[in-house]
Amino acid sequence: MDCITFIKDIDDYLDGRMEDEELNDFLNHLETCKSCAEELEINFIVREGVRILDRKNVSYDLSSAFGKNLRENSDHIRFRKIYMRLAYCMTSIAFWALLASVFVYFREMSF
């Protein structure tokens, strides 16, 4: 992902409208580009700040909220990758079990 695409995708990220693959690319770019990371943090802080303006007597640490948001999205991607690997392994095991069953069945039929 390049910086222009990253900037265009900030609203989708903040609104939670990204697919897993797109979110993964977005977060990978974020780790390598300091200027995009700063741009995302500014957008997050402005958006969250406006959202909580109407609340009275609210003490809110927007920088911590930004970090929490990034961790949650990174965890989502990491768990999604683990889930996909697990699903692949289970599918492979099921395939090989079925193949072995067919082999045993035809072997028994030949006797």
Biopython code that builds the backbone (N, CA, C, O; Angstrom):
import numpy as np
from Bio.PDB.StructureBuilder import StructureBuilder

atoms = [
    (1, "MET", "N", (0.847, -1.180, 0.000)),
    (1, "MET", "CA", (0.000, 0.000, 0.000)),
    (1, "MET", "C", (0.887, 1.236, 0.000)),
    (1, "MET", "O", (1.908, 1.284, 0.686)),
    (2, "ASP", "N", (0.487, 2.228, -0.773)),
    (2, "ASP", "CA", (1.237, 3.482, -0.785)),
    (2, "ASP", "C", (0.527, 4.513, 0.092)),
    (2, "ASP", "O", (-0.582, 4.279, 0.573)),
    (3, "CYS", "N", (1.180, 5.648, 0.290)),
    (3, "CYS", "CA", (0.662, 6.674, 1.192)),
    (3, "CYS", "C", (-0.661, 7.271, 0.714)),
    (3, "CYS", "O", (-1.538, 7.562, 1.527)),
    (4, "ILE", "N", (-0.807, 7.451, -0.580)),
    (4, "ILE", "CA", (-2.037, 8.035, -1.116)),
    (4, "ILE", "C", (-3.232, 7.120, -0.831)),
    (4, "ILE", "O", (-4.286, 7.583, -0.396)),
    (5, "THR", "N", (-3.060, 5.837, -1.076)),
    (5, "THR", "CA", (-4.120, 4.876, -0.787)),
    (5, "THR", "C", (-4.412, 4.830, 0.703)),
    (5, "THR", "O", (-5.569, 4.748, 1.116)),
    (6, "PHE", "N", (-3.352, 4.885, 1.511)),
    (6, "PHE", "CA", (-3.508, 4.873, 2.962)),
    (6, "PHE", "C", (-4.379, 6.046, 3.419)),
    (6, "PHE", "O", (-5.320, 5.864, 4.191)),
    (7, "ILE", "N", (-4.060, 7.242, 2.938)),
    (7, "ILE", "CA", (-4.809, 8.446, 3.329)),
    (7, "ILE", "C", (-6.272, 8.320, 2.905)),
    (7, "ILE", "O", (-7.172, 8.702, 3.653)),
    (8, "LYS", "N", (-6.509, 7.784, 1.703)),
    (8, "LYS", "CA", (-7.883, 7.610, 1.226)),
    (8, "LYS", "C", (-8.650, 6.609, 2.095)),
    (8, "LYS", "O", (-9.866, 6.724, 2.248)),
    (9, "ASP", "N", (-7.944, 5.632, 2.663)),
    (9, "ASP", "CA", (-8.587, 4.569, 3.438)),
    (9, "ASP", "C", (-8.751, 4.889, 4.922)),
    (9, "ASP", "O", (-9.308, 4.077, 5.662)),
    (10, "ILE", "N", (-8.287, 6.034, 5.367)),
    (10, "ILE", "CA", (-8.376, 6.364, 6.795)),
    (10, "ILE", "C", (-9.821, 6.356, 7.284)),
    (10, "ILE", "O", (-10.108, 5.801, 8.345)),
    (11, "ASP", "N", (-10.730, 6.962, 6.531)),
    (11, "ASP", "CA", (-12.137, 6.990, 6.960)),
    (11, "ASP", "C", (-12.719, 5.578, 7.055)),
    (11, "ASP", "O", (-13.441, 5.264, 8.001)),
    (12, "ASP", "N", (-12.405, 4.734, 6.079)),
    (12, "ASP", "CA", (-12.890, 3.354, 6.130)),
    (12, "ASP", "C", (-12.347, 2.635, 7.364)),
    (12, "ASP", "O", (-13.061, 1.869, 8.011)),
    (13, "TYR", "N", (-11.086, 2.889, 7.682)),
    (13, "TYR", "CA", (-10.489, 2.271, 8.872)),
    (13, "TYR", "C", (-11.196, 2.747, 10.141)),
    (13, "TYR", "O", (-11.582, 1.940, 10.988)),
    (14, "LEU", "N", (-11.359, 4.042, 10.260)),
    (14, "LEU", "CA", (-11.979, 4.590, 11.469)),
    (14, "LEU", "C", (-13.450, 4.204, 11.599)),
    (14, "LEU", "O", (-13.974, 4.130, 12.710)),
    (15, "ASP", "N", (-14.110, 3.961, 10.485)),
    (15, "ASP", "CA", (-15.509, 3.538, 10.511)),
    (15, "ASP", "C", (-15.654, 2.021, 10.628)),
    (15, "ASP", "O", (-16.767, 1.514, 10.771)),
    (16, "GLY", "N", (-14.526, 1.290, 10.568)),
    (16, "GLY", "CA", (-14.576, -0.168, 10.676)),
    (16, "GLY", "C", (-15.132, -0.845, 9.441)),
    (16, "GLY", "O", (-15.755, -1.903, 9.537)),
    (17, "ARG", "N", (-14.910, -0.239, 8.270)),
    (17, "ARG", "CA", (-15.461, -0.776, 7.022)),
    (17, "ARG", "C", (-14.423, -1.473, 6.156)),
    (17, "ARG", "O", (-14.594, -1.545, 4.939)),
    (18, "MET", "N", (-13.353, -1.987, 6.749)),
    (18, "MET", "CA", (-12.312, -2.634, 5.961)),
    (18, "MET", "C", (-12.419, -4.152, 6.058)),
    (18, "MET", "O", (-12.697, -4.713, 7.118)),
    (19, "GLU", "N", (-12.190, -4.792, 4.922)),
    (19, "GLU", "CA", (-12.088, -6.255, 4.916)),
    (19, "GLU", "C", (-10.747, -6.639, 5.550)),
    (19, "GLU", "O", (-9.845, -5.808, 5.663)),
    (20, "ASP", "N", (-10.629, -7.885, 5.956)),
    (20, "ASP", "CA", (-9.440, -8.324, 6.679)),
    (20, "ASP", "C", (-8.144, -8.123, 5.884)),
    (20, "ASP", "O", (-7.145, -7.666, 6.439)),
    (21, "GLU", "N", (-8.156, -8.456, 4.613)),
    (21, "GLU", "CA", (-6.933, -8.318, 3.801)),
    (21, "GLU", "C", (-6.546, -6.848, 3.657)),
    (21, "GLU", "O", (-5.372, -6.494, 3.759)),
    (22, "GLU", "N", (-7.530, -6.008, 3.423)),
    (22, "GLU", "CA", (-7.287, -4.570, 3.293)),
    (22, "GLU", "C", (-6.791, -3.990, 4.620)),
    (22, "GLU", "O", (-5.889, -3.152, 4.640)),
    (23, "LEU", "N", (-7.386, -4.442, 5.723)),
    (23, "LEU", "CA", (-6.964, -4.002, 7.054)),
    (23, "LEU", "C", (-5.533, -4.435, 7.327)),
    (23, "LEU", "O", (-4.758, -3.672, 7.904)),
    (24, "ASN", "N", (-5.174, -5.637, 6.926)),
    (24, "ASN", "CA", (-3.811, -6.127, 7.105)),
    (24, "ASN", "C", (-2.811, -5.251, 6.344)),
    (24, "ASN", "O", (-1.778, -4.869, 6.893)),
    (25, "ASP", "N", (-3.115, -4.933, 5.086)),
    (25, "ASP", "CA", (-2.250, -4.051, 4.292)),
    (25, "ASP", "C", (-2.137, -2.672, 4.934)),
    (25, "ASP", "O", (-1.055, -2.088, 4.990)),
    (26, "PHE", "N", (-3.258, -2.163, 5.412)),
    (26, "PHE", "CA", (-3.312, -0.852, 6.050)),
    (26, "PHE", "C", (-2.403, -0.824, 7.282)),
    (26, "PHE", "O", (-1.603, 0.096, 7.448)),
    (27, "LEU", "N", (-2.528, -1.830, 8.137)),
    (27, "LEU", "CA", (-1.724, -1.881, 9.365)),
    (27, "LEU", "C", (-0.245, -2.116, 9.069)),
    (27, "LEU", "O", (0.618, -1.593, 9.774)),
    (28, "ASN", "N", (0.054, -2.900, 8.029)),
    (28, "ASN", "CA", (1.455, -3.107, 7.644)),
    (28, "ASN", "C", (2.086, -1.802, 7.176)),
    (28, "ASN", "O", (3.230, -1.503, 7.520)),
    (29, "HIS", "N", (1.345, -1.026, 6.392)),
    (29, "HIS", "CA", (1.865, 0.266, 5.945)),
    (29, "HIS", "C", (2.055, 1.202, 7.135)),
    (29, "HIS", "O", (3.029, 1.951, 7.204)),
    (30, "LEU", "N", (1.130, 1.146, 8.045)),
    (30, "LEU", "CA", (1.186, 1.990, 9.239)),
    (30, "LEU", "C", (2.477, 1.758, 10.029)),
    (30, "LEU", "O", (3.055, 2.699, 10.572)),
    (31, "GLU", "N", (2.924, 0.502, 10.087)),
    (31, "GLU", "CA", (4.142, 0.170, 10.828)),
    (31, "GLU", "C", (5.404, 0.734, 10.169)),
    (31, "GLU", "O", (6.407, 0.962, 10.845)),
    (32, "THR", "N", (5.358, 0.954, 8.872)),
    (32, "THR", "CA", (6.569, 1.373, 8.152)),
    (32, "THR", "C", (6.594, 2.843, 7.771)),
    (32, "THR", "O", (7.622, 3.343, 7.314)),
    (33, "CYS", "N", (5.480, 3.546, 7.950)),
    (33, "CYS", "CA", (5.419, 4.939, 7.494)),
    (33, "CYS", "C", (5.012, 5.852, 8.648)),
    (33, "CYS", "O", (3.854, 5.862, 9.066)),
    (34, "LYS", "N", (5.968, 6.609, 9.151)),
    (34, "LYS", "CA", (5.718, 7.477, 10.294)),
    (34, "LYS", "C", (4.738, 8.601, 9.957)),
    (34, "LYS", "O", (3.898, 8.951, 10.787)),
    (35, "SER", "N", (4.831, 9.168, 8.763)),
    (35, "SER", "CA", (3.939, 10.278, 8.422)),
    (35, "SER", "C", (2.484, 9.806, 8.318)),
    (35, "SER", "O", (1.571, 10.529, 8.715)),
    (36, "CYS", "N", (2.267, 8.618, 7.796)),
    (36, "CYS", "CA", (0.895, 8.086, 7.725)),
    (36, "CYS", "C", (0.383, 7.736, 9.121)),
    (36, "CYS", "O", (-0.797, 7.922, 9.419)),
    (37, "ALA", "N", (1.270, 7.230, 9.972)),
    (37, "ALA", "CA", (0.873, 6.929, 11.357)),
    (37, "ALA", "C", (0.434, 8.202, 12.067)),
    (37, "ALA", "O", (-0.560, 8.204, 12.793)),
    (38, "GLU", "N", (1.171, 9.278, 11.858)),
    (38, "GLU", "CA", (0.800, 10.553, 12.466)),
    (38, "GLU", "C", (-0.525, 11.070, 11.908)),
    (38, "GLU", "O", (-1.359, 11.581, 12.656)),
    (39, "GLU", "N", (-0.715, 10.939, 10.615)),
    (39, "GLU", "CA", (-1.968, 11.377, 9.981)),
    (39, "GLU", "C", (-3.153, 10.592, 10.527)),
    (39, "GLU", "O", (-4.204, 11.168, 10.807)),
    (40, "LEU", "N", (-2.988, 9.284, 10.679)),
    (40, "LEU", "CA", (-4.063, 8.467, 11.235)),
    (40, "LEU", "C", (-4.352, 8.864, 12.673)),
    (40, "LEU", "O", (-5.517, 8.965, 13.058)),
    (41, "GLU", "N", (-3.328, 9.089, 13.468)),
    (41, "GLU", "CA", (-3.540, 9.470, 14.868)),
    (41, "GLU", "C", (-4.273, 10.803, 14.959)),
    (41, "GLU", "O", (-5.180, 10.956, 15.778)),
    (42, "ILE", "N", (-3.893, 11.755, 14.138)),
    (42, "ILE", "CA", (-4.569, 13.064, 14.136)),
    (42, "ILE", "C", (-6.041, 12.899, 13.779)),
    (42, "ILE", "O", (-6.910, 13.459, 14.448)),
    (43, "ASN", "N", (-6.322, 12.135, 12.730)),
    (43, "ASN", "CA", (-7.710, 11.900, 12.329)),
    (43, "ASN", "C", (-8.498, 11.205, 13.424)),
    (43, "ASN", "O", (-9.648, 11.558, 13.683)),
    (44, "PHE", "N", (-7.889, 10.218, 14.068)),
    (44, "PHE", "CA", (-8.556, 9.507, 15.152)),
    (44, "PHE", "C", (-8.865, 10.443, 16.311)),
    (44, "PHE", "O", (-9.982, 10.449, 16.829)),
    (45, "ILE", "N", (-7.880, 11.232, 16.718)),
    (45, "ILE", "CA", (-8.058, 12.128, 17.859)),
    (45, "ILE", "C", (-9.129, 13.184, 17.565)),
    (45, "ILE", "O", (-9.959, 13.479, 18.425)),
    (46, "VAL", "N", (-9.114, 13.747, 16.369)),
    (46, "VAL", "CA", (-10.124, 14.740, 16.001)),
    (46, "VAL", "C", (-11.511, 14.106, 16.014)),
    (46, "VAL", "O", (-12.452, 14.671, 16.572)),
    (47, "ARG", "N", (-11.635, 12.943, 15.405)),
    (47, "ARG", "CA", (-12.936, 12.284, 15.330)),
    (47, "ARG", "C", (-13.458, 11.911, 16.720)),
    (47, "ARG", "O", (-14.621, 12.161, 17.036)),
    (48, "GLU", "N", (-12.606, 11.320, 17.536)),
    (48, "GLU", "CA", (-13.026, 10.930, 18.887)),
    (48, "GLU", "C", (-13.287, 12.162, 19.757)),
    (48, "GLU", "O", (-14.214, 12.178, 20.567)),
    (49, "GLY", "N", (-12.464, 13.182, 19.578)),
    (49, "GLY", "CA", (-12.652, 14.404, 20.342)),
    (49, "GLY", "C", (-13.996, 15.053, 20.064)),
    (49, "GLY", "O", (-14.677, 15.497, 20.988)),
    (50, "VAL", "N", (-14.378, 15.110, 18.803)),
    (50, "VAL", "CA", (-15.670, 15.681, 18.431)),
    (50, "VAL", "C", (-16.807, 14.825, 18.993)),
    (50, "VAL", "O", (-17.832, 15.351, 19.426)),
    (51, "ARG", "N", (-16.620, 13.521, 18.982)),
    (51, "ARG", "CA", (-17.658, 12.620, 19.477)),
    (51, "ARG", "C", (-17.931, 12.791, 20.968)),
    (51, "ARG", "O", (-19.070, 12.656, 21.416)),
    (52, "ILE", "N", (-16.878, 13.090, 21.739)),
    (52, "ILE", "CA", (-17.065, 13.190, 23.186)),
    (52, "ILE", "C", (-17.284, 14.625, 23.668)),
    (52, "ILE", "O", (-17.431, 14.850, 24.869)),
    (53, "LEU", "N", (-17.307, 15.588, 22.762)),
    (53, "LEU", "CA", (-17.506, 16.981, 23.148)),
    (53, "LEU", "C", (-18.821, 17.212, 23.885)),
    (53, "LEU", "O", (-18.885, 18.026, 24.805)),
    (54, "ASP", "N", (-19.851, 16.508, 23.487)),
    (54, "ASP", "CA", (-21.168, 16.711, 24.091)),
    (54, "ASP", "C", (-21.257, 16.161, 25.507)),
    (54, "ASP", "O", (-22.141, 16.554, 26.267)),
    (55, "ARG", "N", (-20.379, 15.282, 25.860)),
    (55, "ARG", "CA", (-20.415, 14.715, 27.210)),
    (55, "ARG", "C", (-19.787, 15.694, 28.195)),
    (55, "ARG", "O", (-18.766, 16.317, 27.902)),
    (56, "LYS", "N", (-20.396, 15.818, 29.339)),
    (56, "LYS", "CA", (-19.872, 16.741, 30.343)),
    (56, "LYS", "C", (-19.043, 15.970, 31.355)),
    (56, "LYS", "O", (-19.318, 14.810, 31.660)),
    (57, "ASN", "N", (-18.031, 16.639, 31.863)),
    (57, "ASN", "CA", (-17.160, 16.069, 32.895)),
    (57, "ASN", "C", (-16.529, 14.744, 32.465)),
    (57, "ASN", "O", (-16.419, 13.808, 33.256)),
    (58, "VAL", "N", (-16.123, 14.685, 31.215)),
    (58, "VAL", "CA", (-15.493, 13.472, 30.704)),
    (58, "VAL", "C", (-13.996, 13.707, 30.608)),
    (58, "VAL", "O", (-13.538, 14.650, 29.963)),
    (59, "SER", "N", (-13.257, 12.849, 31.250)),
    (59, "SER", "CA", (-11.803, 12.885, 31.125)),
    (59, "SER", "C", (-11.416, 11.709, 30.235)),
    (59, "SER", "O", (-11.615, 10.552, 30.606)),
    (60, "TYR", "N", (-10.875, 12.000, 29.085)),
    (60, "TYR", "CA", (-10.626, 10.958, 28.110)),
    (60, "TYR", "C", (-9.223, 11.114, 27.540)),
    (60, "TYR", "O", (-8.862, 12.192, 27.068)),
    (61, "ASP", "N", (-8.443, 10.066, 27.579)),
    (61, "ASP", "CA", (-7.085, 10.068, 27.042)),
    (61, "ASP", "C", (-7.142, 9.555, 25.601)),
    (61, "ASP", "O", (-7.147, 8.347, 25.363)),
    (62, "LEU", "N", (-7.186, 10.474, 24.659)),
    (62, "LEU", "CA", (-7.354, 10.100, 23.256)),
    (62, "LEU", "C", (-6.143, 9.373, 22.693)),
    (62, "LEU", "O", (-6.295, 8.514, 21.825)),
    (63, "SER", "N", (-4.953, 9.695, 23.161)),
    (63, "SER", "CA", (-3.758, 8.989, 22.679)),
    (63, "SER", "C", (-3.799, 7.522, 23.095)),
    (63, "SER", "O", (-3.446, 6.640, 22.313)),
    (64, "SER", "N", (-4.229, 7.267, 24.325)),
    (64, "SER", "CA", (-4.360, 5.877, 24.780)),
    (64, "SER", "C", (-5.456, 5.155, 24.011)),
    (64, "SER", "O", (-5.320, 3.975, 23.689)),
    (65, "ALA", "N", (-6.541, 5.864, 23.719)),
    (65, "ALA", "CA", (-7.630, 5.263, 22.953)),
    (65, "ALA", "C", (-7.162, 4.901, 21.545)),
    (65, "ALA", "O", (-7.558, 3.873, 20.995)),
    (66, "PHE", "N", (-6.323, 5.747, 20.972)),
    (66, "PHE", "CA", (-5.768, 5.459, 19.650)),
    (66, "PHE", "C", (-4.907, 4.204, 19.696)),
    (66, "PHE", "O", (-5.026, 3.338, 18.830)),
    (67, "GLY", "N", (-4.048, 4.100, 20.691)),
    (67, "GLY", "CA", (-3.206, 2.913, 20.837)),
    (67, "GLY", "C", (-4.035, 1.655, 21.043)),
    (67, "GLY", "O", (-3.723, 0.597, 20.498)),
    (68, "LYS", "N", (-5.088, 1.778, 21.830)),
    (68, "LYS", "CA", (-5.976, 0.632, 22.071)),
    (68, "LYS", "C", (-6.658, 0.208, 20.780)),
    (68, "LYS", "O", (-6.784, -0.984, 20.500)),
    (69, "ASN", "N", (-7.098, 1.186, 19.992)),
    (69, "ASN", "CA", (-7.735, 0.889, 18.715)),
    (69, "ASN", "C", (-6.792, 0.137, 17.790)),
    (69, "ASN", "O", (-7.196, -0.832, 17.147)),
    (70, "LEU", "N", (-5.541, 0.572, 17.716)),
    (70, "LEU", "CA", (-4.556, -0.109, 16.868)),
    (70, "LEU", "C", (-4.303, -1.529, 17.356)),
    (70, "LEU", "O", (-4.232, -2.461, 16.555)),
    (71, "ARG", "N", (-4.165, -1.697, 18.676)),
    (71, "ARG", "CA", (-3.936, -3.043, 19.231)),
    (71, "ARG", "C", (-5.106, -3.970, 18.925)),
    (71, "ARG", "O", (-4.907, -5.125, 18.549)),
    (72, "GLU", "N", (-6.323, -3.465, 19.087)),
    (72, "GLU", "CA", (-7.500, -4.291, 18.820)),
    (72, "GLU", "C", (-7.549, -4.738, 17.364)),
    (72, "GLU", "O", (-7.855, -5.896, 17.079)),
    (73, "ASN", "N", (-7.249, -3.827, 16.442)),
    (73, "ASN", "CA", (-7.265, -4.193, 15.029)),
    (73, "ASN", "C", (-6.122, -5.134, 14.671)),
    (73, "ASN", "O", (-6.299, -6.047, 13.865)),
    (74, "SER", "N", (-4.960, -4.921, 15.259)),
    (74, "SER", "CA", (-3.830, -5.830, 15.029)),
    (74, "SER", "C", (-4.142, -7.215, 15.586)),
    (74, "SER", "O", (-3.834, -8.223, 14.950)),
    (75, "ASP", "N", (-4.747, -7.271, 16.767)),
    (75, "ASP", "CA", (-5.136, -8.557, 17.351)),
    (75, "ASP", "C", (-6.161, -9.262, 16.470)),
    (75, "ASP", "O", (-6.100, -10.478, 16.288)),
    (76, "HIS", "N", (-7.103, -8.494, 15.923)),
    (76, "HIS", "CA", (-8.114, -9.075, 15.033)),
    (76, "HIS", "C", (-7.444, -9.749, 13.836)),
    (76, "HIS", "O", (-7.785, -10.877, 13.482)),
    (77, "ILE", "N", (-6.505, -9.063, 13.225)),
    (77, "ILE", "CA", (-5.815, -9.624, 12.061)),
    (77, "ILE", "C", (-5.012, -10.856, 12.464)),
    (77, "ILE", "O", (-5.033, -11.867, 11.762)),
    (78, "ARG", "N", (-4.306, -10.780, 13.588)),
    (78, "ARG", "CA", (-3.493, -11.918, 14.037)),
    (78, "ARG", "C", (-4.377, -13.138, 14.315)),
    (78, "ARG", "O", (-4.041, -14.248, 13.902)),
    (79, "PHE", "N", (-5.507, -12.941, 15.013)),
    (79, "PHE", "CA", (-6.400, -14.059, 15.300)),
    (79, "PHE", "C", (-7.065, -14.586, 14.037)),
    (79, "PHE", "O", (-7.319, -15.785, 13.916)),
    (80, "ARG", "N", (-7.345, -13.698, 13.107)),
    (80, "ARG", "CA", (-7.936, -14.132, 11.833)),
    (80, "ARG", "C", (-6.953, -15.018, 11.063)),
    (80, "ARG", "O", (-7.357, -16.016, 10.465)),
    (81, "LYS", "N", (-5.677, -14.660, 11.074)),
    (81, "LYS", "CA", (-4.667, -15.492, 10.414)),
    (81, "LYS", "C", (-4.569, -16.854, 11.083)),
    (81, "LYS", "O", (-4.469, -17.876, 10.404)),
    (82, "ILE", "N", (-4.597, -16.875, 12.406)),
    (82, "ILE", "CA", (-4.550, -18.145, 13.137)),
    (82, "ILE", "C", (-5.772, -18.991, 12.795)),
    (82, "ILE", "O", (-5.657, -20.194, 12.559)),
    (83, "TYR", "N", (-6.941, -18.357, 12.770)),
    (83, "TYR", "CA", (-8.170, -19.060, 12.432)),
    (83, "TYR", "C", (-8.091, -19.652, 11.025)),
    (83, "TYR", "O", (-8.482, -20.801, 10.816)),
    (84, "MET", "N", (-7.592, -18.888, 10.069)),
    (84, "MET", "CA", (-7.492, -19.378, 8.692)),
    (84, "MET", "C", (-6.524, -20.552, 8.600)),
    (84, "MET", "O", (-6.785, -21.514, 7.878)),
    (85, "ARG", "N", (-5.407, -20.482, 9.324)),
    (85, "ARG", "CA", (-4.460, -21.608, 9.321)),
    (85, "ARG", "C", (-5.085, -22.840, 9.952)),
    (85, "ARG", "O", (-4.913, -23.952, 9.455)),
    (86, "LEU", "N", (-5.806, -22.647, 11.039)),
    (86, "LEU", "CA", (-6.478, -23.755, 11.704)),
    (86, "LEU", "C", (-7.534, -24.374, 10.794)),
    (86, "LEU", "O", (-7.653, -25.597, 10.715)),
    (87, "ALA", "N", (-8.292, -23.533, 10.113)),
    (87, "ALA", "CA", (-9.305, -24.036, 9.181)),
    (87, "ALA", "C", (-8.653, -24.823, 8.053)),
    (87, "ALA", "O", (-9.180, -25.853, 7.633)),
    (88, "TYR", "N", (-7.516, -24.351, 7.558)),
    (88, "TYR", "CA", (-6.795, -25.062, 6.501)),
    (88, "TYR", "C", (-6.317, -26.421, 7.015)),
    (88, "TYR", "O", (-6.437, -27.428, 6.318)),
    (89, "CYS", "N", (-5.777, -26.447, 8.229)),
    (89, "CYS", "CA", (-5.304, -27.708, 8.799)),
    (89, "CYS", "C", (-6.451, -28.694, 8.984)),
    (89, "CYS", "O", (-6.316, -29.875, 8.665)),
    (90, "MET", "N", (-7.569, -28.215, 9.495)),
    (90, "MET", "CA", (-8.714, -29.100, 9.715)),
    (90, "MET", "C", (-9.262, -29.629, 8.394)),
    (90, "MET", "O", (-9.654, -30.792, 8.304)),
    (91, "THR", "N", (-9.288, -28.783, 7.374)),
    (91, "THR", "CA", (-9.742, -29.217, 6.059)),
    (91, "THR", "C", (-8.802, -30.275, 5.496)),
    (91, "THR", "O", (-9.249, -31.265, 4.916)),
    (92, "SER", "N", (-7.512, -30.066, 5.668)),
    (92, "SER", "CA", (-6.526, -31.040, 5.193)),
    (92, "SER", "C", (-6.678, -32.367, 5.917)),
    (92, "SER", "O", (-6.627, -33.426, 5.291)),
    (93, "ILE", "N", (-6.863, -32.321, 7.222)),
    (93, "ILE", "CA", (-7.042, -33.544, 8.007)),
    (93, "ILE", "C", (-8.303, -34.279, 7.548)),
    (93, "ILE", "O", (-8.294, -35.500, 7.392)),
    (94, "ALA", "N", (-9.374, -33.535, 7.335)),
    (94, "ALA", "CA", (-10.624, -34.148, 6.880)),
    (94, "ALA", "C", (-10.447, -34.789, 5.504)),
    (94, "ALA", "O", (-10.954, -35.883, 5.259)),
    (95, "PHE", "N", (-9.741, -34.122, 4.620)),
    (95, "PHE", "CA", (-9.495, -34.662, 3.286)),
    (95, "PHE", "C", (-8.719, -35.973, 3.364)),
    (95, "PHE", "O", (-9.098, -36.969, 2.747)),
    (96, "TRP", "N", (-7.634, -35.960, 4.125)),
    (96, "TRP", "CA", (-6.809, -37.166, 4.219)),
    (96, "TRP", "C", (-7.545, -38.295, 4.935)),
    (96, "TRP", "O", (-7.351, -39.461, 4.589)),
    (97, "ALA", "N", (-8.377, -37.983, 5.915)),
    (97, "ALA", "CA", (-9.178, -39.012, 6.583)),
    (97, "ALA", "C", (-10.183, -39.621, 5.610)),
    (97, "ALA", "O", (-10.386, -40.835, 5.599)),
    (98, "LEU", "N", (-10.803, -38.787, 4.806)),
    (98, "LEU", "CA", (-11.744, -39.280, 3.805)),
    (98, "LEU", "C", (-11.032, -40.147, 2.777)),
    (98, "LEU", "O", (-11.533, -41.208, 2.405)),
    (99, "LEU", "N", (-9.892, -39.710, 2.327)),
    (99, "LEU", "CA", (-9.120, -40.479, 1.351)),
    (99, "LEU", "C", (-8.707, -41.834, 1.928)),
    (99, "LEU", "O", (-8.782, -42.851, 1.238)),
    (100, "ALA", "N", (-8.278, -41.849, 3.170)),
    (100, "ALA", "CA", (-7.907, -43.110, 3.821)),
    (100, "ALA", "C", (-9.123, -44.018, 3.956)),
    (100, "ALA", "O", (-9.016, -45.229, 3.759)),
    (101, "SER", "N", (-10.276, -43.447, 4.291)),
    (101, "SER", "CA", (-11.504, -44.243, 4.411)),
    (101, "SER", "C", (-11.887, -44.871, 3.080)),
    (101, "SER", "O", (-12.274, -46.039, 3.029)),
    (102, "VAL", "N", (-11.782, -44.107, 2.012)),
    (102, "VAL", "CA", (-12.091, -44.631, 0.679)),
    (102, "VAL", "C", (-11.111, -45.741, 0.326)),
    (102, "VAL", "O", (-11.508, -46.773, -0.216)),
    (103, "PHE", "N", (-9.860, -45.541, 0.622)),
    (103, "PHE", "CA", (-8.841, -46.555, 0.338)),
    (103, "PHE", "C", (-9.153, -47.850, 1.094)),
    (103, "PHE", "O", (-9.109, -48.935, 0.515)),
    (104, "VAL", "N", (-9.465, -47.733, 2.381)),
    (104, "VAL", "CA", (-9.778, -48.912, 3.196)),
    (104, "VAL", "C", (-11.050, -49.578, 2.683)),
    (104, "VAL", "O", (-11.123, -50.805, 2.620)),
    (105, "TYR", "N", (-12.040, -48.792, 2.319)),
    (105, "TYR", "CA", (-13.295, -49.347, 1.809)),
    (105, "TYR", "C", (-13.054, -50.174, 0.551)),
    (105, "TYR", "O", (-13.527, -51.306, 0.451)),
    (106, "PHE", "N", (-12.324, -49.617, -0.403)),
    (106, "PHE", "CA", (-12.085, -50.360, -1.651)),
    (106, "PHE", "C", (-11.159, -51.541, -1.422)),
    (106, "PHE", "O", (-11.246, -52.538, -2.139)),
    (107, "ARG", "N", (-10.298, -51.452, -0.464)),
    (107, "ARG", "CA", (-9.417, -52.582, -0.149)),
    (107, "ARG", "C", (-10.250, -53.727, 0.430)),
    (107, "ARG", "O", (-10.029, -54.890, 0.091)),
    (108, "GLU", "N", (-11.199, -53.401, 1.296)),
    (108, "GLU", "CA", (-12.078, -54.420, 1.879)),
    (108, "GLU", "C", (-13.009, -55.006, 0.838)),
    (108, "GLU", "O", (-13.348, -56.187, 0.912)),
    (109, "MET", "N", (-13.425, -54.216, -0.123)),
    (109, "MET", "CA", (-14.328, -54.687, -1.162)),
    (109, "MET", "C", (-13.653, -55.690, -2.090)),
    (109, "MET", "O", (-14.319, -56.541, -2.679)),
    (110, "SER", "N", (-12.354, -55.591, -2.218)),
    (110, "SER", "CA", (-11.655, -56.483, -3.147)),
    (110, "SER", "C", (-11.456, -57.868, -2.583)),
    (110, "SER", "O", (-11.119, -58.787, -3.330)),
    (111, "PHE", "N", (-11.656, -58.055, -1.266)),
    (111, "PHE", "CA", (-11.499, -59.401, -0.672)),
    (111, "PHE", "C", (-12.732, -60.166, -0.755)),
    (111, "PHE", "O", (-12.779, -61.312, -0.307)),
]
sb = StructureBuilder()
sb.init_structure("model")
sb.init_model(0)
sb.init_chain("A")
sb.init_seg("    ")
for serial, (resi, resn, name, xyz) in enumerate(atoms, 1):
    if name == "N":
        sb.init_residue(resn, " ", resi, " ")
    sb.init_atom(name, np.array(xyz, "f"), 0.0, 1.0, " ", f" {name:<3s}", serial, name[0])
structure = sb.get_structure()
